[in-house]
Amino acid sequence: MSMMSDLIGYGRSEKTRGAADPARAHAALWLSAARERRTLAELPDHLLADIGITRAEAEAETRRPFWSVRKRG
């Protein structure tokens, strides 16, 4: 369990902790998106080309707010 999930669930009973699951899932998704965008911003051009992304596309992605997450698949 991560520190964030420990803090969100701290002091709650099993019954009320379940209500926080969607909030916890969103927080984890947002943190993951922010982390991935920071990593993308640091990639050199030749690695971006390897994954089929231009520098302009990478920069556009890194400017998106953390809560703006597209569904994959």
N, C-alpha and C positions, 0 to 999 in steps of 0.2 A: 504494500500500500504506500502511496506517495504521501509526502508531508501535507500537500494540499488536501487530499482526501481525508487524512487524519484530522486536520483542522475543521473541515466541513462537518464531519461526523462526530466530533468530540462532544461528549456530554449528552448525547441523544439516545433515547431508547431504540430498540430494534424497530418498533412500530413507526416512530417519527423519523428515523434515519432513512427509511425507504422513500419518504417524501422528498428527501434531498438528492436521491439518485439522479433524476434528470438534470438538476443544477450541477451536480458533480460531473456528469457526463459532458455537459456543455463546457464547463470550465476546463476539463481535460482536453477537449477538442480544440478550444481556443488557444490553450497553452501549446499544444502540439503544432497548430497552424503557425503561430508566432515563431516557434523554434525552427520549423521547416523553412519559413520565409527568410529568417536570418541566415540560415545555412545556404539557401539559394543565392542570396545576395553576395556571399563570400566566394562562390564558385568562379573559377577562371573561365574565360570564353571557350576554351577547347573542351572543357567538361560540360558546359551548357550545350555545346554543339553535339556532344555525344548523346545527350538525352533529348535532343531535338528542340531545344529552346534557345531563342535568340537573347542577347543581352537586354534588348528593349522589353521583351516579354517577361524576363526575370525581374527587371526593374518595376514593371507595371504590377507584377504579383507582390513584390515587397512593399509597395505603397498601399496595398489594401489593408483596411483595419483588421485587427485580430479577430473580430467577431464575424467577419465576412468569410464564410467557409462554403465552398462548393461541394456538393456530393460527388463522391468518386464512383466510377463504374459505369 
